[in-house]
Amino acid sequence: MSWDALQGHPEPSFNPARIDSLGPSVMSDPQGKKSRSRRWLLVPTIAGGVALVVYLALLLVTTWVAQDRLTHSTAARHALDAQLHANALSYFYAERLGDLANLRRDQAVQSFFVNRDLGMSMKYGLQASLVSIREVLIERVGEKRVDSGPFFDRIALFDADGTILVDTASEPPAAGRWTPLEPGFPTHVRLVVDAPRYPDAILVEAPIVMAGRGRGTLVAWVNERTTLAALVGLDPGGSGFARYRLLRSAAELAGIESAVGAPVEVSGTPFFLVDRERTSLDERLLTSRWFLFALILLAVALLVGGWMLLGAQRQNLVLQTRMDVARVQRRKLSEHNERLREEIKTRKEYERRLIYQANYDALTGLPNRTLAMDRLEQSLMIAAREGHRVLTFYLDLDQFKRINDSLGHAAGDEVLIQTAERVSALVSAGDTLARLAADEFLVIYPDLRDPVDAAERAQALLGLFAAPFSIEGREIFLTATLGIAVSPCDGKTAEDLLKNADLAMKEAKDNGRARYSFYVPGLDVQIRERLSMANLLRHAAERGELALLYQPLIDLRSGRVVAAEALLRWTSEELGVVAPDLLVPVAEDAGLIEHIGGWVLERACTAAAQWQSIAPCRVAVNVSSLQLQAPESFSEQVDMALKHSGLNAGLLELEITEGVLLRDRPTIGALLAELDRRGIRLSLDDFGTGYSALSYLRRFPFHVLKIDRTFIAGIPDNQEDTELTRAIIAMAQALGLSVLAEGVERPEQRDFLVEQGCDLAQGYLFSRPIDADALAAMLGRNGAVAQS
């Protein structure tokens, strides 16, 4: 091709037929041959030009096709970039939704609404729960962050009515309310971008639903800087800020002039992501005025296109590498989060156990004293507001300690568990059954409408103990005593109501157990009187207010005094003469029985030693069960009394009640055996009033069996008492024991005892209790003889 052709001038075309038409003359001309030779030389040139044209045409087509494909490839790359950024944002917001979903299941949040439903007051626990919730929220705000800042600016807990309960913001806004939960509200965690009070904020809302009812809402304010950080995370150069724009709806796309292509939806959110970079070439390089220049530009375009394709491939390779790294990091993060969740689960379980142990009894699973008092306070507040009464039962198992002592603590625990099950079956869902102490239970009826119901419920409760308890294959019968107090007449506070119910229970025990008693004003006065009496008793011996009287024991065969029972009397300067039946219980409750018992032993042995110069006579001293529980101390007291008085051990008789033997402690048996070896006489007192058993008489070295006065009082009028007394005397004689009858007041009683072969007797028929001097005079008149 010539330059003329390139400049637009016409070029003559080569035509072989035209050469042939010139004729032989021309063909034979040497000049014609040269001309034809040059023309034939043009053939390769033309062919080369044609080939070049074809080549350029192919090159142009190839360039156009390559350019078109490059345009589509670039558009696809931009779409992929936008989708990757949209996925990054979707993952970011999914993480935030997950954060709030986990937060609303947090133990502190759940415990607050559960405790509030149970009636816990803000004073006794709800305020502490709110403090714990705020600490959890602040911790979550602090730990969820990237280099550019925290994921959340603020997290708040709203009540169901929209009021703020907890807010991490140090100064919450004045209009800090949330939309109240209405019926049909969405229960899932969601993003909110059009909140009425926060139109410009991106919020995460997590309603809290318990038992099918909305209790509150957790709301978190998302830090938008961290949203942009999610874009930059895929674009290290920071172009994500300028290239992309995040729209809250597709309708906003019309306001962005530079946007190219369709918006990309951010999955799981209401957002759309727009790519503002053009995806097509401004000009297509297909034609030009200068073809060669066009070819050069085309070659350059091809090189540029190849470079761009190579760059795109390299960019795709970088993105793929980053995605692989991101997958590895996500896997490691997932494993770390799994371990963290397990640790959090373990800690929550530990916290749950601590809360349970702080409020519930480990053995029975019932509420303990702390939770019971809180519920009682709540019940009293509601009752005062609504005008009804609160009924409280203070339940105590009778002689429960004997079960522990005789069958072991495992059997005692089983009795407590079965007691809890029986009473729970009688208590409704709105009432409370709690275990206060070892064998003490509290029943709270928060809505007593009719006072008559109190006695009916008490009877039903005591009736639960009519059936035996099955413990370790044996049947055990047990009774309970009940104290009743009703608000507001018996107390307006939980402490007062519980105290008065306890006083009523103790009053019922004093009246015989296995019954119930209502609190009456004055019971607390009696308790205070007993405390005052105990304080006075501590100094009674020092002030000379204690004295011993002696009641003679008569030999029914000879009619002579052979022994005397020492009886403690207290004449207080403030109280006057204190009843004997009250003196010993007060001393035992005050912890003075050991000291007073030692004083009685010392005085009784001293008096008996003085009688020996007149006539041999034993002295009998009553021993408390508490004294025998300290065998070493008691043995030392006996030694000191005998040593200081000089009394022969065979003239000392110790009276022990059946209740002491029920404990069946090896130390007590060893102590009695030791006293017997030293020659001290042992007497079994009040036989027949308790768990009388022949095994006591065979296992322990008793010398005397005392028949209780309650059986003697019915002789001879009561046939049962008469026959029972006859049987006891016969049994004692068969075992080689002396028999002593207490409370003989009529001649016919003495005659019956003589007829049955009873050995000894005491009572008003023979003599009232007298002092040591009077007894010495009686010994001198009767010429008493000692029996050993």
C-alpha positions in Angstrom: 0.0 0.0 0.0 1.4 3.5 -1.0 1.5 6.7 0.9 -1.2 8.0 -1.5 -3.6 5.5 -0.3 -2.8 6.4 3.2 -3.4 10.1 2.2 -6.7 9.3 0.7 -5.7 9.4 -3.1 -7.1 6.7 -5.5 -4.7 4.0 -6.4 -5.1 2.0 -9.7 -6.0 -1.5 -9.1 -4.0 -4.4 -10.7 -5.9 -6.3 -13.4 -4.2 -9.3 -15.3 -6.8 -9.3 -18.1 -5.9 -5.9 -19.1 -2.2 -6.9 -19.6 -3.3 -9.8 -21.8 -5.4 -7.4 -24.1 -2.3 -5.4 -25.1 -1.4 -8.0 -27.7 1.8 -9.8 -28.7 3.6 -6.6 -29.5 3.5 -5.5 -26.0 4.4 -8.8 -24.6 7.4 -9.1 -26.8 8.6 -5.7 -25.8 11.5 -5.8 -23.3 10.2 -2.7 -21.6 6.8 -4.4 -21.3 8.4 -7.4 -19.8 10.1 -5.2 -17.2 6.8 -3.5 -16.6 5.0 -6.7 -16.2 7.8 -7.9 -14.0 7.4 -4.9 -11.7 3.7 -5.5 -11.7 4.2 -9.1 -10.7 6.6 -7.8 -8.1 3.6 -5.8 -6.7 1.8 -9.0 -6.1 3.8 -9.9 -2.9 3.4 -6.3 -1.8 -0.3 -6.4 -2.4 -0.5 -9.7 -0.8 1.5 -8.4 2.1 -0.8 -5.4 2.2 -3.9 -7.6 2.0 -2.3 -9.7 4.7 -1.6 -6.6 6.7 -5.1 -5.4 6.2 -6.5 -8.7 7.2 -4.1 -8.8 10.1 -5.0 -5.3 11.1 -8.7 -6.1 10.6 -8.3 -9.2 12.7 -6.3 -7.1 15.2 -9.0 -4.5 15.2 -11.7 -7.0 15.7 -9.7 -8.8 18.3 -9.0 -5.5 20.0 -12.7 -4.6 19.9 -13.7 -7.9 21.3 -11.0 -7.7 23.9 -12.1 -4.2 24.7 -15.7 -5.3 25.1 -14.7 -8.2 27.2 -12.5 -6.0 29.3 -15.5 -3.6 29.9 -17.6 -6.5 31.1 -14.8 -7.9 33.2 -14.3 -4.6 34.8 -18.0 -4.2 35.5 -18.0 -7.8 37.0 -15.0 -6.9 39.1 -16.7 -3.8 40.4 -19.8 -5.8 41.1 -17.7 -8.4 42.9 -16.0 -5.7 44.9 -19.3 -4.2 45.9 -20.7 -7.6 46.8 -17.6 -8.4 48.9 -18.0 -5.1 50.8 -21.7 -5.8 51.2 -20.9 -9.2 52.6 -18.4 -7.7 55.0 -21.0 -5.2 56.2 -23.6 -8.1 56.5 -21.1 -10.1 58.6 -20.4 -7.1 60.7 -24.0 -6.4 61.5 -24.8 -10.1 62.0 -22.0 -10.1 64.6 -23.6 -7.1 66.3 -27.0 -8.8 66.2 -25.4 -11.9 67.7 -23.8 -9.8 70.4 -27.1 -8.4 71.5 -28.8 -11.8 71.2 -26.2 -13.3 73.6 -26.5 -10.3 75.9 -30.3 -10.6 76.4 -29.7 -14.2 77.4 -27.1 -13.2 80.0 -27.8 -14.6 83.5 -27.8 -11.2 85.1 -30.5 -9.9 82.7 -32.6 -13.1 83.1 -32.2 -13.2 86.9 -33.4 -9.5 87.2 -36.8 -10.2 85.5 -37.2 -13.6 87.2 -36.5 -12.1 90.7 -38.9 -9.2 89.9 -41.6 -11.7 88.9 -41.0 -13.6 92.2 -41.7 -10.3 94.1 -38.1 -9.4 95.0 -38.0 -5.8 96.1 -35.7 -3.2 94.7 -34.2 -2.8 98.1 -33.4 -6.5 98.7 -32.0 -7.5 95.4 -33.3 -5.8 92.3 -31.0 -2.8 92.7 -28.0 -5.1 93.0 -29.2 -7.0 89.8 -29.4 -3.7 87.9 -25.8 -2.9 89.0 -24.7 -6.3 87.8 -26.4 -5.7 84.5 -24.8 -2.3 84.0 -21.4 -3.9 84.7 -22.1 -6.6 82.0 -23.2 -3.9 79.5 -20.1 -1.7 80.1 -17.9 -4.8 79.8 -19.5 -5.6 76.5 -19.1 -2.1 75.2 -15.4 -2.2 76.2 -14.5 -5.6 74.8 -16.3 -5.3 71.4 -14.0 -3.0 69.5 -11.5 -2.5 66.7 -8.6 0.0 66.3 -11.0 2.7 65.2 -13.2 2.4 68.2 -15.8 0.3 70.0 -18.5 -1.4 68.0 -21.2 0.1 70.3 -21.4 3.7 71.5 -24.0 2.9 74.1 -26.1 0.0 75.3 -29.3 0.5 77.3 -31.9 -1.8 78.9 -35.5 -0.5 78.7 -38.5 -1.7 80.6 -41.6 -3.0 78.8 -43.2 0.5 79.1 -40.1 2.1 77.5 -38.4 3.6 80.5 -34.7 3.2 81.0 -33.6 0.6 83.6 -29.9 0.5 82.8 -27.7 2.7 80.5 -24.0 2.6 79.9 -24.0 6.3 79.0 -22.8 8.4 81.9 -25.3 11.1 81.1 -28.3 9.5 79.3 -30.3 12.0 77.1 -33.4 13.5 78.6 -35.7 11.9 76.0 -34.2 8.5 76.7 -37.2 6.3 76.2 -38.0 3.4 73.9 -41.1 2.3 72.2 -43.2 0.3 74.7 -43.8 -3.4 73.9 -47.2 -3.8 72.4 -49.1 -7.1 71.5 -47.6 -8.6 68.4 -44.2 -7.0 68.8 -41.3 -8.6 66.9 -39.3 -10.8 69.3 -36.2 -11.3 67.1 -33.1 -9.2 67.2 -33.1 -6.6 64.4 -31.5 -3.4 63.1 -33.5 -0.2 63.5 -32.6 2.8 61.4 -35.8 4.9 61.7 -36.3 5.0 65.5 -38.6 8.0 66.3 -36.3 9.5 68.9 -33.1 8.5 67.2 -33.6 9.1 63.4 -29.9 9.4 62.6 -28.7 6.4 64.6 -28.1 2.8 63.6 -29.6 0.7 66.5 -29.8 -2.9 67.4 -33.0 -3.9 69.2 -33.3 -7.1 71.2 -36.7 -7.6 72.9 -36.5 -9.8 76.1 -39.3 -12.3 76.2 -40.0 -14.6 79.2 -43.0 -17.0 79.5 -44.5 -15.6 76.2 -44.5 -12.0 77.6 -42.3 -9.1 76.7 -40.3 -7.9 79.8 -38.0 -5.3 78.3 -35.8 -4.3 75.4 -32.0 -4.2 75.0 -30.9 -1.4 72.6 -27.4 -0.8 71.3 -26.1 2.3 69.4 -23.8 1.1 66.6 -20.6 3.2 66.1 -20.7 4.2 62.4 -16.9 4.6 62.3 -16.6 0.9 62.9 -19.0 0.3 60.0 -16.7 2.3 57.7 -13.8 0.3 59.2 -15.5 -2.9 57.9 -15.2 -1.4 54.4 -11.6 -0.3 54.9 -10.8 -3.8 56.1 -11.3 -5.0 52.5 -9.5 -2.0 51.0 -6.2 -1.2 52.7 -5.8 2.0 50.7 -8.8 3.5 52.2 -10.7 4.0 49.0 -13.8 2.4 50.5 -14.6 5.7 52.0 -14.8 7.6 48.7 -15.8 4.8 46.3 -18.8 3.4 48.2 -21.8 4.9 49.9 -24.1 3.2 52.3 -27.8 3.9 51.7 -30.6 3.2 54.2 -33.0 2.4 51.3 -33.0 2.0 47.5 -35.0 5.2 47.1 -31.9 7.2 48.1 -30.0 6.0 45.0 -31.7 8.7 42.8 -29.8 11.4 44.8 -26.3 10.1 43.8 -25.4 11.3 40.4 -22.1 9.5 40.2 -23.5 6.1 41.0 -23.1 3.5 38.3 -24.8 0.1 38.4 -27.5 -1.3 40.6 -27.3 -1.0 44.4 -26.1 -4.1 46.3 -28.3 -5.2 49.1 -26.5 -5.8 52.4 -27.9 -9.2 53.5 -29.8 -9.2 56.8 -30.0 -5.4 57.0 -32.1 -2.6 55.4 -29.0 -1.1 53.8 -27.9 -0.8 50.2 -24.3 -0.3 49.0 -23.6 1.8 45.9 -20.4 1.8 43.8 -19.7 5.3 42.5 -16.8 4.4 40.1 -17.7 4.1 36.4 -17.5 0.6 35.0 -17.4 1.4 31.2 -14.8 3.1 28.9 -15.5 6.7 27.9 -14.5 6.1 24.2 -14.3 3.1 22.0 -11.1 3.0 19.9 -12.6 1.4 16.7 -11.9 4.1 14.0 -9.6 6.9 13.4 -8.5 9.4 10.6 -5.1 8.0 10.5 -5.3 4.3 10.4 -1.7 3.7 11.5 -2.1 5.9 14.4 -5.3 4.0 15.2 -3.3 0.8 15.0 -0.7 2.2 17.3 -3.3 3.4 19.7 -5.0 0.0 19.4 -1.7 -1.7 20.2 -1.3 0.6 23.2 -4.9 -0.1 24.1 -4.2 -3.8 23.9 -1.1 -3.5 26.1 -3.1 -1.4 28.5 -5.9 -3.9 28.4 -3.5 -6.8 29.0 -1.9 -4.9 31.8 -5.3 -4.2 33.3 -6.3 -7.8 32.9 -3.1 -8.8 34.5 -3.7 -6.3 37.3 -7.3 -7.6 37.7 -6.0 -11.1 38.0 -3.4 -10.0 40.4 -6.0 -8.1 42.4 -8.2 -11.2 42.4 -5.3 -13.3 43.6 -4.7 -10.8 46.4 -8.4 -10.8 47.3 -8.5 -14.6 47.2 -5.4 -14.8 49.4 -7.1 -12.3 51.8 -10.3 -14.3 51.8 -8.3 -17.5 52.6 -6.5 -15.6 55.5 -9.9 -14.3 56.6 -11.4 -17.8 56.6 -8.4 -19.1 58.7 -8.8 -16.2 61.1 -12.6 -16.7 61.3 -12.0 -20.4 62.1 -9.5 -19.5 64.8 -11.9 -16.8 66.1 -14.7 -19.3 66.1 -12.7 -21.8 68.0 -11.7 -19.1 70.5 -15.3 -17.9 70.8 -16.4 -21.5 71.4 -13.8 -21.9 74.2 -15.0 -18.5 75.6 -18.6 -19.6 75.4 -17.8 -22.8 77.3 -16.0 -20.7 80.0 -18.8 -18.3 80.2 -21.3 -21.2 80.5 -19.2 -22.7 83.3 -19.0 -19.3 85.1 -22.8 -18.8 84.7 -23.4 -22.2 86.0 -21.2 -21.5 89.0 -22.9 -18.2 89.6 -26.3 -19.9 89.3 -25.2 -22.4 91.9 -24.0 -19.6 94.2 -27.3 -17.8 93.9 -29.1 -21.1 94.5 -27.0 -21.8 97.6 -27.6 -18.3 98.9 -31.4 -18.6 98.7 -32.2 -22.3 98.9 -31.6 -25.1 101.3 -29.2 -27.7 99.9 -30.9 -30.7 101.6 -34.6 -30.1 100.9 -34.4 -27.7 98.0 -36.8 -25.3 99.9 -36.2 -21.6 100.2 -33.8 -20.8 103.1 -34.3 -18.1 105.8 -32.9 -15.3 103.6 -35.3 -15.9 100.8 -38.2 -16.7 103.1 -37.7 -13.3 104.9 -37.7 -11.5 101.6 -40.9 -13.1 100.5 -42.5 -12.5 103.9 -41.6 -8.8 103.6 -43.1 -8.6 100.1 -46.2 -10.4 101.3 -46.6 -7.9 104.2 -46.3 -5.0 101.8 -48.9 -6.3 99.4 -51.2 -7.2 102.3 -50.9 -3.7 103.8 -51.7 -2.2 100.4 -54.7 -4.5 99.6 -56.0 -4.8 103.1 -55.8 -8.5 103.8 -53.8 -10.7 106.3 -50.6 -12.8 106.1 -50.6 -16.1 108.0 -47.4 -17.6 109.2 -46.8 -21.1 110.6 -43.6 -21.9 112.5 -43.3 -25.7 112.4 -40.9 -27.6 114.6 -40.4 -31.4 114.7 -40.8 -32.8 118.2 -37.8 -34.7 119.7 -36.1 -34.7 116.3 -32.7 -34.8 118.0 -33.5 -38.3 119.2 -33.6 -39.6 115.7 -30.2 -38.1 114.9 -28.8 -39.6 118.1 -30.3 -43.0 117.8 -30.5 -43.6 114.0 -27.8 -41.3 112.7 -27.8 -38.0 110.7 -28.6 -39.8 107.4 -31.9 -40.9 108.9 -32.5 -37.5 110.2 -31.9 -36.0 106.8 -34.4 -38.4 105.2 -37.0 -37.4 107.8 -36.5 -33.7 106.9 -36.8 -34.5 103.1 -40.0 -36.5 103.6 -41.4 -33.7 105.8 -40.6 -31.1 103.1 -42.4 -33.3 100.5 -45.5 -33.8 102.7 -45.9 -30.2 103.6 -45.2 -29.1 100.0 -48.1 -31.2 98.8 -50.4 -29.2 101.1 -49.0 -25.8 100.1 -50.3 -24.0 97.0 -48.3 -22.3 94.3 -48.7 -18.8 95.8 -47.6 -19.9 99.3 -44.1 -20.3 100.6 -42.6 -23.3 102.4 -39.1 -22.6 103.7 -36.6 -24.4 106.0 -35.3 -22.1 108.7 -33.0 -24.3 110.7 -32.3 -28.0 111.4 -35.9 -29.2 112.1 -37.7 -25.8 111.8 -39.9 -24.9 108.8 -41.8 -21.7 107.9 -45.1 -21.7 106.0 -46.3 -18.3 104.6 -49.9 -17.9 103.4 -49.8 -14.4 101.9 -53.6 -14.0 101.4 -55.6 -15.0 104.5 -59.2 -13.8 104.0 -60.9 -15.6 106.9 -59.2 -16.1 110.3 -61.1 -19.3 110.7 -59.0 -20.8 107.9 -55.9 -20.5 110.1 -57.0 -23.2 112.5 -58.2 -25.5 109.7 -54.9 -25.2 107.9 -53.1 -25.9 111.1 -55.1 -29.0 111.8 -54.4 -30.2 108.2 -50.7 -29.5 108.6 -50.4 -31.5 111.8 -52.5 -34.3 110.3 -49.7 -34.9 107.8 -47.7 -36.5 110.7 -50.3 -39.1 111.5 -48.8 -41.4 109.0 -45.4 -43.0 109.9 -42.1 -42.1 108.2 -40.4 -45.0 106.4 -36.7 -44.7 107.2 -34.2 -47.4 106.3 -36.9 -50.1 106.2 -38.5 -49.2 109.5 -41.5 -47.1 110.5 -40.9 -44.0 112.7 -43.8 -42.0 114.1 -43.1 -38.3 114.6 -45.1 -35.3 115.7 -44.8 -31.6 115.1 -45.6 -28.5 117.0 -46.9 -25.4 115.3 -46.8 -21.7 116.2 -49.2 -19.3 114.4 -48.9 -15.6 113.9 -51.2 -13.4 111.8 -50.4 -9.9 110.4 -51.0 -7.1 111.2 -52.3 -7.9 114.7 -49.3 -10.1 115.6 -46.6 -8.1 113.8 -46.3 -5.6 111.0 -42.7 -6.6 110.0 -41.3 -9.9 108.9 -39.0 -10.1 111.9 -41.8 -9.4 114.4 -44.1 -11.9 112.7 -41.5 -14.6 112.6 -40.5 -14.0 116.2 -44.0 -14.1 117.5 -44.8 -17.3 115.5 -41.7 -18.8 117.1 -42.9 -17.7 120.6 -46.3 -19.4 119.9 -44.5 -22.6 118.9 -42.5 -22.7 122.1 -45.6 -22.1 124.1 -47.3 -25.0 122.3 -44.2 -27.2 123.2 -44.4 -26.2 126.8 -48.1 -27.3 126.8 -47.3 -30.8 125.6 -46.1 -30.8 121.9 -48.0 -32.2 118.9 -50.4 -29.2 118.8 -50.7 -25.7 117.5 -50.9 -22.4 119.4 -51.7 -18.9 118.3 -49.6 -16.0 119.4 -51.1 -14.0 122.2 -49.7 -10.7 123.5 -47.5 -11.4 126.5 -45.6 -14.4 125.3 -42.6 -12.1 124.6 -43.0 -10.9 128.1 -42.7 -14.4 129.4 -39.5 -14.9 127.3 -38.0 -11.7 128.7 -39.0 -12.9 132.2 -37.1 -16.2 131.6 -34.1 -14.2 130.4 -34.3 -12.0 133.5 -34.7 -15.1 135.7 -31.6 -16.7 134.1 -29.5 -13.5 134.8 -30.7 -13.6 138.5 -29.9 -17.3 138.7 -26.3 -16.7 137.7 -25.7 -14.9 141.1 -28.2 -16.8 143.2 -25.6 -19.1 144.8 -23.3 -16.2 145.6 -26.1 -14.3 147.3 -27.2 -17.4 149.3 -30.6 -17.7 147.6 -30.2 -21.4 146.7 -31.0 -24.0 149.3 -31.5 -27.8 149.5 -34.5 -29.5 151.0 -34.6 -33.3 151.6 -37.5 -35.6 151.3 -37.1 -38.9 153.2 -37.2 -42.3 151.5 -39.0 -44.8 153.7 -38.3 -48.5 153.9 -41.9 -50.0 153.6 -40.9 -53.1 155.6 -39.5 -51.3 158.7 -41.0 -47.9 158.3 -37.7 -46.2 158.8 -35.9 -43.5 156.9 -33.1 -45.1 154.9 -32.3 -42.3 152.4 -33.3 -38.7 151.4 -33.7 -37.1 148.0 -32.0 -33.7 147.7 -34.4 -31.1 146.1 -33.1 -27.7 145.0 -35.1 -24.6 146.0 -34.6 -21.0 145.0 -35.9 -18.0 146.9 -35.0 -14.9 144.9 -34.9 -11.5 146.5 -36.6 -10.0 143.3 -38.9 -13.0 142.3 -39.7 -14.6 145.6 -40.0 -18.4 145.7 -39.4 -19.8 142.2 -41.3 -23.0 141.2 -39.1 -26.1 141.2 -40.4 -27.1 137.8 -39.2 -23.8 136.3 -35.8 -23.7 138.0 -34.1 -26.6 136.2 -35.2 -25.7 132.6 -34.1 -22.1 133.2 -30.7 -23.3 134.4 -30.3 -25.7 131.4 -31.3 -23.0 128.9 -28.9 -20.5 130.5 -26.0 -23.0 130.5 -25.8 -22.9 134.3 -26.9 -26.5 135.1 -23.3 -27.8 135.3 -22.3 -25.2 137.8 -25.4 -25.5 139.9 -25.3 -29.3 139.6 -21.8 -29.3 141.1 -23.0 -27.0 143.9 -25.9 -29.4 144.7 -23.5 -32.4 144.8 -21.1 -30.6 147.2 -23.9 -29.5 149.6 -25.8 -32.8 149.5 -22.7 -34.9 150.2 -21.7 -32.5 153.0 -25.1 -32.8 154.7 -25.1 -36.6 154.3 -21.7 -36.9 155.8 -23.0 -35.0 158.9 -26.0 -37.4 159.2 -23.7 -40.4 159.5 -22.9 -39.5 163.1 -26.6 -39.9 163.9 -27.6 -42.8 161.7 -26.4 -44.2 158.4 -28.5 -42.6 155.5 -28.0 -42.3 151.8 -28.5 -39.1 149.9 -30.1 -39.2 146.4 -29.2 -36.4 143.9 -30.9 -35.8 140.6 -28.6 -35.5 137.6 -29.4 -33.5 134.4 -28.9 -35.0 131.0 -26.6 -32.0 130.2 -24.3 -32.9 133.0 -23.8 -36.4 131.7 -23.0 -35.1 128.2 -19.7 -33.9 129.7 -18.6 -37.2 131.5 -15.1 -36.1 132.5 -16.3 -32.9 134.1 -19.2 -34.7 135.9 -16.9 -37.4 137.2 -14.5 -34.8 138.5 -17.4 -33.0 140.3 -18.5 -36.3 142.0 -14.9 -37.0 143.1 -14.5 -33.5 144.5 -17.9 -33.7 146.4 -17.0 -37.1 148.0 -13.5 -35.9 148.8 -14.4 -32.6 150.4 -17.3 -34.1 152.4 -15.7 -37.4 153.4 -18.9 -39.3 152.4 -18.6 -42.9 151.5 -19.3 -43.5 147.8 -21.8 -46.2 148.7 -24.0 -43.6 150.5 -24.4 -41.5 147.3 -27.2 -42.3 144.9 -27.5 -40.6 141.5 -31.0 -40.4 139.9 -31.0 -40.5 136.1 -34.0 -40.1 133.8 -34.9 -42.3 130.9 -34.4 -39.5 128.4 -30.7 -39.5 129.0 -30.5 -43.2 127.9 -32.3 -42.6 124.6 -29.2 -41.0 123.2 -27.4 -44.3 123.6 -24.0 -42.7 123.6 -21.0 -44.9 124.4 -19.6 -42.2 126.7 -22.7 -42.3 128.9 -22.6 -46.1 129.3 -18.9 -45.9 130.1 -19.6 -43.2 132.7 -22.4 -45.2 134.4 -20.2 -48.3 134.5 -17.4 -46.4 136.1 -19.7 -44.9 138.8 -21.0 -48.4 139.5 -17.5 -49.8 139.9 -16.7 -47.1 142.5 -19.7 -48.2 144.6 -22.1 -45.3 143.8 -25.7 -46.3 143.5 -27.7 -45.6 140.3 -31.4 -45.0 140.2 -33.6 -44.9 137.1 -36.0 -42.0 137.6 -39.5 -41.5 136.2 -39.8 -45.0 134.9 -42.8 -45.5 132.7 -43.3 -41.9 131.5 -41.1 -42.2 128.4 -39.7 -44.9 126.1 -39.5 -47.4 128.9 -37.6 -50.5 127.8 -36.2 -53.6 129.5 -33.0 -53.1 127.5 -32.1 -50.1 129.7 -32.4 -52.2 132.9 -30.2 -54.9 131.4 -27.6 -52.8 129.7 -26.9 -50.3 132.5 -26.0 -51.0 136.1 -29.0 -49.6 137.9 -29.8 -50.5 141.5 -33.1 -48.7 142.1 -36.1 -48.3 139.8 -38.4 -45.3 140.6 -42.1 -45.5 139.6 -43.4 -42.1 138.6 -45.9 -40.4 140.7 -48.5 -40.3 137.8 -49.0 -44.1 138.2 -49.1 -44.0 142.0 -51.8 -41.2 142.0 -54.3 -43.5 140.3 -54.0 -46.4 142.8 -56.3 -48.1 143.7 -59.1 -46.3 141.8 -57.6 -46.5 138.3 -57.4 -50.1 137.2 -54.8 -49.4 134.5 -52.4 -47.6 136.8 -52.8 -50.3 139.4 -52.0 -53.1 137.0 -49.2 -51.2 135.4 -47.6 -50.5 138.8 -48.0 -54.2 139.8 -46.3 -55.3 136.6 -43.4 -52.8 137.1 -42.8 -54.0 140.6 -42.8 -57.7 139.5 -40.4 -56.9 136.6 -38.0 -55.0 138.9 -38.0 -57.9 141.4 -37.3 -60.3 138.7 -34.2 -58.3 137.7 -33.0 -58.0 141.3 -33.7 -54.2 141.5 -35.1 -52.2 144.5 -38.4 -50.5 143.7 -39.1 -46.9 144.9 -42.6 -45.4 144.5 -42.9 -41.6 144.3 -45.8 -39.4 145.3 -47.4 -41.7 148.0 -50.0 -39.5 149.6 -52.8 -41.9 150.9 -52.6 -45.0 153.3 -54.3 -47.2 150.7 -51.6 -46.5 148.3 -48.9 -47.5 150.9 -50.9 -50.6 151.7 -51.0 -51.7 148.0 -47.3 -51.1 147.6 -46.5 -53.2 150.8 -48.8 -55.9 149.5 -47.0 -56.0 146.1 -43.5 -56.2 147.8 -42.4 -52.6 146.9 -39.2 -51.7 148.8 -39.2 -48.0 149.2 -41.6 -45.0 149.1 -41.6 -41.3 149.4 -44.4 -38.7 149.5 -46.4 -36.4 151.6 -47.9 -39.3 153.5 -44.5 -39.7 155.1 -43.0 -36.2 155.0 -42.8 -33.1 152.9 -39.3 -31.9 151.9 -37.5 -30.6 154.9 -34.1 -28.9 155.5 -31.0 -30.8 156.6 -31.4 -30.1 160.4 -35.0 -31.3 160.4 -33.9 -34.5 158.6 -31.1 -35.0 161.1 -33.7 -34.8 163.9 -36.0 -37.3 162.1 -33.1 -39.7 161.9 -32.4 -39.4 165.5 -36.0 -40.1 166.4 -36.4 -43.1 164.0 -33.0 -44.7 164.5 -32.7 -45.1 160.7 -30.6 -47.9 159.2 -28.8 -47.7 155.9 -29.4 -50.2 153.2 -26.6 -51.0 150.8 
